[in-house]
Amino acid sequence: MGAGLRGDDAQRAAFGADWDAAMELYRLLSAEREWPVFSVPLRSGHTIHVVYRNIEDDYGVDYLIHHPAWSQAETLAVVDGHFMGPGMGWPELLFAARQPAAEGITDPDARLLLLFPALGDALLPDDALPVLTTALAALTLIEEPADVAAMLLENQGLWAPAHWRSVDGVRSNDGAHSYRNSDNAFALPESRLLEISSALKGKEGRGQ
């Protein structure tokens, strides 16, 4: 979630309560000898994988979605120096976070925070701030979780917050760096966009 915490003040607000522990976690996640992978199963049979890609001079975090019937995973978002995204809107993020799961990451708050960096949504609902605040308060030692939540929602990822639309069941956005913007030359195939939209189809939010 560090991409949304820009500047020294934001870093202190998020990690100041336990800076040493935060740095130790960062070292574990970025160790070149391992590529930590966290999986978020969806009831559609798809799974979102968050992969810490620890290649020297090419560090990043990849947000992938896969289904057993696919020959390979598709990329939703990439957080690195050549970022790609956003990968999902707020209703989709909440829908994925709150699904029950018996394996992978099962805690709804953990799922929300893990997937949050893939978010890009210019039209957030009124409950976005309290929902994110609750997750931060439950799983971190942040002293002012509401302040940090507000920073994260204001500075979503490395891309500009996107506007989402739904046409014939396909949810897409207007992000210039998004694989889910059907107008981009590098967008995912229409059939994949439709399947991903269906897998992430939660309750439609304001402006969605």
N, C-alpha and C positions, 0 to 999 in steps of 0.2 A: 504493500500500500504506500510505500515510500514515494512513488511518483506523484502522489497527490499532496505530499507534505513538502512544500517548497519554501526554502529559506530557513535560517537558523531558528527563528522563533517557532515555526511549525515543528521542526525537529525536536526542539526542547520540550514543547507541549506534549508531543507524542511519546517521547522516549526518556525524558528527564527523570521520571520517577524510578526508572531502573535501566539506566543507560548501559551498564555493564552486561546485563542479561540480554538487552537488545543487540549489542555488538556480538555476543557469543552466538546468538541465534543466527545473525547475519553470516558469521563465519561458517556455521554448520551448513546453511543453505547454499553458500557460494563455494564450498569446497570442491576443487576440481576432480578429486577422486570419486565423487559421487554426484549423481544428478537426482536430487529429491523429487519425487512425483507424488502428488496428492490427487486422489480421485473422488469425484462427486457423481455418483450414479443417479440417473433419472428414471422414473417409472416407465418411460417410453422404451427403455432398453438401451438408450444412449448413455454414455459416460463422458463427463467433462474431466479432462486431465490437466492439471497445472504442473508444468515441468520447469524446474530450475535448470536452465541450459548453461552449464558451467564449462564453457570452452574458453581457453585463454584468448583474450582480446575479442571475445564475442559472447560475453555474458548476457543473459536475458531470461525472461520468464515467458514461456509459451502457454497459451490457453487453447487447448485442443478439444475437439469433440469427436467421439468415435461410436460406431455401432458395430456389433459383431458381423453384420452382413456386408460391411464396407471393407474394401481392400486396404484402406489406409485412413488415418485420422485426418480431419479437416481443421484448419486453423481458424479460431474465432478472433484472437487478438495476440499481439506480441508486445511485450514491454521491454524495450532496449533502445539503443541509440538510433535504430531504424524502425521505430515503433509502427505497429499496424493496429487499427481499431477505430472505434469501439467494437466490441463483440456482442454486447447485449444492452437492452434498455432496462429501466428500473423494474417494470412488472415482470420481466423475464428473470432478472436477478433474484427477486423475491420468490418467484415461483420455484426456481431451482433450489434456493436455499431452504425452503420450508418443506420440501418433499421428504417423507420418511425413507430411511435407508438402513439396511442391515449390514452393509460393508462400506469400505471407504470412509470418507468423512461423514459422520452421521449427525453431528450437532448442528442445528440450524444456524446458530450465531457464527460458528466456525466456518460453515459453508458460505455464509454471507460475506464475511471478511476475506475469505480466500478468493472468492470470485469477484469481489468489488473492483479490483483494478481493471477488469475487462469492461466496466460500465462506461457508457457515454450517453447521457440523456439530458437534453435541454429543458424538458418539461417534467420536473420531478413532482410527485404528489406531496401533499402537506405532511404526510406521515413519514417521509423519507428520513428527516432529521431524527425524530425520536426512535425510529427503528434502528438506525445505524448507531445512535448513542447507546441504546440498550445492549447491542452486540459488543461494543467497545467496553462498556462497563462490566459486562459479564466475563470477558476473556482477557482483559488487560489491566495494568495498574495505572493507567492514565488518570491523572488527578482531575481533569476537566474534560470528560469524554464528549460532552455536547460541543465544546469549542473545537475539538479535533474533528468531530463528525462534520461540523459546518465547513471546516477547511477542506476536508476530503470531498464533500459534495460540491463545493465551489470550484475546486481544481481537480476535476475528474480526469484521471489518467494523463497521458502526454498529448492527447488530442483535444480538439474543441468539443464541448457537449453537442451531440447530434440530435436531429429531429427524426423521429421514427414514423413510418407509415405502413399501412397494411393493404396490399392489393392481391386479390385472389388467393388469400391465405399465406402470402409471402410477406413477412415483416422485413423491411429494409430501412436503411437510414441514409442521410445525406453526407456522411463522413467521407472526406477526401482520401482517407487512409484505411477505409474499412472494407473487409472482405464481404460484408453484408450490405454494401451499397451496390445494387444491381447496375448502376450507371458506370461503375468503375471497370476498366478493362480487365483488372485482375480479380474481379468478384468471383465468388464461388458459383458453380453451375446452378441454374435455376432449380433443378430437381433437389439439389442439396439445400439450397436456401429454403425451399418449401418444407423439407423434412426437418431441418433445424428449427424453423419457425413453429412447426407442430410440436416438436419435443419441448420447446420452451414457452408454449402458449399458456400463459396464466391469465388472470383476470385483467382485462384491458384497463389501463390507467388513464388519467387525465391527459388528453392530447395525444394518446397513442393511436 
